[in-house]
Amino acid sequence: MTKEKPETEKQPPIQNNSKLLSFLIEDAVFAINIMSVREIRGWSPATTLPHAPQFVQGVMNLRGVVLPVIDLAQRLGMQRENYTERDVIIVVENEENTFGLRVSAVSDILSINSAEIQTPPEFADHNIHETVLGLFLVGDELVRILDLETMLPKPGTIAA
Amino acid sequence: MSDHLNEIRAAFFVECEELLEALFDSLGALSSGSFDDEVIHVAFRAVHSIKGSAGAFSLNELGKFSHNFEGLLDQIRDGNLKITDQLVELLFQCADTLNDIVAQSGSGASIDRVQMDRVCAQISEYMADPEHGLKLTSKHLPLECHEWQNFRIEFRPVSELYTSGNEPLYLLRSLQNLGNCQVSITHQKRNLFGHNPEFGGLFWTISLSTEVSKSEILDVFDFVDGLCDLEIHELGAEVNGSPIETQSTRPGTNGEAQGSGPTELKHNQVGSPVNSTIRVDLSRIDRLMNLVGELVINQAMLSQSVADTSLAEQSRLSSALDEFHQLTRDIQESVMLIRAQPIKSLFQRMGRVVREASAEAGKTIVLKTEGDSTEVDKIVLESLTEPLTHMIRNAIDHGVETTEERRASNKSETATIGLSAAHQSGRVVIEVSDDGKGLNRSRIRDKAVERKLLSEDAQPTDSELDRMLFLPGFSTANKVTELSGRGVGLDVVSSTISGLGGDIAVTTKAGTGTTFSISLPLTLAILDGMVIQAGNETLVIPLSAISETIAIGPSDIREVGRGNKVLSVRGHMTRVVDLSVTLGFNPVRPSFNGCIALLVEPENQPRTAIIVDAILDQRQVVIKGLQNGYGDCPGISAATILGNGRIALILDAAELLENSHLSGSKRHPVLSEAC
């Protein structure tokens, strides 16, 4: 997630007191490390990429840069009912790529103590540990911390 | 080393490149036989400048070698050596070596001392051999004539001499070192009002009594050449017929002496240290290109929204917008031009390839170039080095006959390799030709059968046979020579060229030679495209891929079974690929009525009709790369941004058709079902 984060999954996912950007997909709250967020912008129609996985919404024009946009709900396998014009694109970057995440709304910036973060319990579906780095509660609300690295499809995994 | 010094050092190597180019130019003129003294002077000055700066950067090898080289050129300049083919060959060797040493010094690699010492030895051997001197000994006086001569030197600096960091005092001091010297000021600006103290305003007359020659006096002023009026008069020369008597045509002496002031700056010699080019990091230009691309898109969006407000046709706003449109277009074109560079530097590099390869093959070959000033995108230029080298080596090894064979077939013993470049309808066409024996089609055929590329009883046409040359692993050379014949030649060439969006073709005539022609887009950043609609999506197809467009009637497309359809194009049944289905935008359509077929004929594939819903526009588009990381998109090569700000994908017809069996979008397993 951050540049300092080693590859291994066992490392504490978030450093102490690091800031997270939280956002909504429908009613569910998610968070990503704010250091990887470049900007937040409104939704505009994307150009469909043929043969791309369903969660790749297409490409958008970000001031002259071709920006791939991922429908985060689909990426996480969630059923999302209403896509609206008021959806938000969070432009994030990791070491290699810049891409957009389509979400319902951006909600808050959280400062979190790493001691409060719980690793997700064991599920039969091991994939969950790849995407969700940790969970924590803000009041009643469950916040899922996502690992950006796993959001993009790996090269060569599509359409072949 | 500090950053600052590094910068100067980098600038030095840039300058070296320019000087070397000038050097090769003059050697080329020398070898063609049509040259005057100026040609030799240019060569001399180029080497001299490299030597001078090499010293400053303590590049000892470079300094030492260029000193030797300069010595040789000096002898030629003074008319002590007769210009023969042998001498020209030696000069080329020297220049190649100098080029190598510069490159090695620049990259910090170790200097090839063996080569350097060998060439140095050749130089001194050549100069020591009295055979090579001019026969006219009356003119052949030793350089260091010990008689004292008197010179009157008029030295009138122009203001640029001061602003470029030169100091007349040093020049006067170095004159003093040459002999007895008396300096007097001949002119002084009287009007102190309005006089700019930074621009001097003093002229000098120097009476010099010395034993050195005029050329050595000129050397003192070498670095202020073009920055001053200089007249050197000989007074009472005691030696008659000395080489210095011949009027030197060096710039800054005769002709320019009459002209005065800053106009002399116009006299910008090829390879002279005063050069009006700058070197810019390519990434900065790319950034500029991106921004200009943005500007163009923004301008289009602005016009669109103004049009939507339904203002009066002739309002001031719309005329201002038109002007804006024109301006952005101009800016875009100028930025594109920045990246374009004359192909000359590439051709010069090929000159060396020809010299070396012909020496290895033991054939006498000259290189003739045409269209040196044709401008090509820098990236294209750089990626062409390897293919051209391959092709030239091939031509020399396989194309050109041995000297005996040429004599037997009544050809001139000297073979010619031609390199030409020209702009043709928005593309650059580069041709590599030889006047050799032409392609041996029966041998190509035998080889193709042997390699199982062709069946025994096939009857390929001549052009089909010629195209076999570009297949991987194909080489007709019976034995692998030093030069080529490893069978990795032409298919690599072909794939490099198509990677640049170009085509390669070969024409040959038995006994008279072979010509390979490469056609390339002018730039890799822009493409002539047809904007089309498939389903609800807008896409761009490179215009170069489309050979024909056909409007489809109600019953033009017929099914042959299992969903495969054909279109009859003038009686010829052509495979049909529906773009919106292939890309997974739409299900199979019930009727093709009103659709448009684009006929394409990609390499190694049958002719195909690509069905689209409509052709929207035909325009130049700026190519934007698709980043990695969200999967491969077979059939999509890049993207562009349309006037409405939306992104349109650019199709790669060949790749699309290769993958046309993949229809409908493929589903990728979602990561996890939870959350």
Contacts between the chains, C-beta under 8 A, distances in Angstrom:
chain1	res1	chain2	res2	distance
A	28	B	675	6.6
A	44	B	645	8.0
A	45	B	646	7.1
A	46	B	647	7.8
A	47	B	537	6.8
A	47	B	538	7.8
A	47	B	639	7.5
A	47	B	646	6.1
A	47	B	647	4.3
A	47	B	648	6.6
A	47	B	649	6.5
A	48	B	537	5.8
A	48	B	585	6.7
A	49	B	630	7.4
A	49	B	631	8.0
A	49	B	633	5.6
A	49	B	636	7.2
A	49	B	649	7.2
A	50	B	582	7.8
A	50	B	583	3.6
A	50	B	584	5.3
A	50	B	585	7.0
A	50	B	633	6.2
A	50	B	635	6.8
A	50	B	636	6.7
A	50	B	649	7.7
A	50	B	665	6.5
A	51	B	583	7.3
A	51	B	584	6.3
A	51	B	631	7.7
A	51	B	632	7.9
A	51	B	633	5.7
A	51	B	634	6.1
A	51	B	635	7.8
A	51	B	662	6.7
A	51	B	665	5.7
A	51	B	666	5.6
A	52	B	630	6.6
A	52	B	631	5.7
A	52	B	633	6.4
A	52	B	665	7.0
A	52	B	668	7.9
A	53	B	631	6.6
A	53	B	666	7.5
A	53	B	667	6.8
A	53	B	668	2.9
A	54	B	665	7.4
A	54	B	667	5.9
A	54	B	668	6.6
A	54	B	670	7.8
A	55	B	668	7.1
A	55	B	670	6.6
A	56	B	630	5.4
A	56	B	631	7.0
A	58	B	647	7.9
A	59	B	626	7.4
A	59	B	639	6.1
A	59	B	647	4.9
A	59	B	649	7.7
A	60	B	647	6.6
A	61	B	297	7.6
A	61	B	641	5.2
A	61	B	645	5.5
A	61	B	646	6.7
A	61	B	647	5.2
A	63	B	294	6.3
A	64	B	290	5.3
A	64	B	291	7.4
A	64	B	293	5.8
A	64	B	294	4.1
A	64	B	297	7.2
A	64	B	624	7.5
A	64	B	641	6.8
A	65	B	290	8.0
A	65	B	624	7.5
A	66	B	624	4.9
A	66	B	625	7.4
A	66	B	626	5.9
A	66	B	627	7.1
A	66	B	639	4.7
A	66	B	641	8.0
A	66	B	647	5.9
A	68	B	626	8.0
A	68	B	627	7.1
A	68	B	629	7.5
A	68	B	630	4.4
A	70	B	630	7.6
A	74	B	670	6.5
A	75	B	670	6.7
A	75	B	671	6.4
A	76	B	670	7.3
A	76	B	671	6.6
A	76	B	672	6.7
A	76	B	675	5.0
A	77	B	670	4.0
A	77	B	671	6.4
A	77	B	672	5.5
A	77	B	673	4.4
A	77	B	674	7.2
A	77	B	675	7.2
A	78	B	675	5.7
A	96	B	627	7.9
A	96	B	628	7.1
A	96	B	629	6.0
A	97	B	627	5.6
A	97	B	628	7.2
A	97	B	629	4.2
A	97	B	630	7.8
A	98	B	627	7.4
A	99	B	629	7.3
A	99	B	630	7.0
A	123	B	674	6.4
A	125	B	672	5.4
A	125	B	673	6.5
A	125	B	674	6.1
A	127	B	671	5.3
A	127	B	672	4.2
A	128	B	672	4.7
A	128	B	674	5.3
A	128	B	675	7.8
A	130	B	671	6.8
A	130	B	672	7.7
A	131	B	671	5.4
A	131	B	672	5.9
A	132	B	675	7.3
A	144	B	675	6.4
A	150	B	671	6.8
A	152	B	629	4.8
A	152	B	630	5.8
A	153	B	629	7.6
A	153	B	630	5.8
A	153	B	631	4.9
A	153	B	668	6.2
A	155	B	628	5.4
A	155	B	629	6.4
A	155	B	631	6.8
A	155	B	632	7.0
A	156	B	631	7.5
A	156	B	632	6.3
A	157	B	631	6.5
A	157	B	668	6.9
A	158	B	630	7.8
A	158	B	631	3.2
A	158	B	632	6.2
A	158	B	633	8.0
A	158	B	666	6.6
A	158	B	668	5.6
A	159	B	631	6.6
A	159	B	632	6.3
A	159	B	633	7.3
A	159	B	634	6.2
A	159	B	662	6.5
A	159	B	666	4.6
A	160	B	632	7.3
